[in-house]
């Protein structure tokens, strides 16, 4: 990225690095088209990644480790609300796939994929853990998928995760 002339201008040199054995060509990142090049050590690290285990990872939406909204498109949320790489926003990944988007300021959550009640409860519990550990500031959720959270069918799920009911929002702060 950011190379004058784009990928085409460096492709020949990357091909030379492959001939020298310094780089490898292949398709390493699913969803990215075209040839990809990587150092041999990086290829081995990718191959040694653990299998999907359902673990969650919270990243700032602008974190370079978050490929969504930069090199990969955001998924199309069922609600139609579009996430963005906005400072102060966060994305919750499960096994590397985005599942929840926390809007800037922690006032809203957008489900990025269809989640059943159990999956939503697990994702909300991961957000609660992030708040408890200080990785995420206080949450004051007013909206879920753009609709008021108070009175929604998911209100109990957030309350079960430790959120407190307020007049228009559900809040959670490090205790």
C-alpha positions, 0 to 999 in steps of 0.5 A: 500500500502507498507505493507510487505505481501500486502493486504492479510497480513492485511485482517484478521485484517481488518475483525476483525475491521469490526466485532467490528464495527470500520470499514466497508467492501464494494465497495466504489471506482469504478474501484478498485477490491476486498474488501475495508474497510473504517471508518464509518465516511468516508463511510458517507462522501462518501455518502454525496458527491454532485452529478456531476455538471460538475465542474473542479478540477486541480491537480498535476499529483503526488498529492495523491488525484489524483488516476490516474496512481497510484491506477486507470489506466489512460484512454487511450487517443484518441491520444495514448499519455500516461500521467504519474505521472510526477512532474510538470505535471497536470491533469484536472478532471471534476466531478472526471474523468480526461479530460485533461493532462497538460504536465510538463512545460505547453508545451503540452495538451493531451485530455484524453477523446473525447471532443466536441468543447464546452467541450474542450472550458469549459476545456480550460477555467478552465485551464485559470482560474487556471492560472489567480488564480496562481494555475497553472504557465504560460502555453506555449502550443506548442502541443495539443495531440502531434501535433502542436497547431498553425494551429490546429482546436483547436487554436481558442478555446485557443485564445478565452480563453485568450491565446496569439499567438506566433510564435510556441506556444500559451501562457497564464500568470497570468495578 
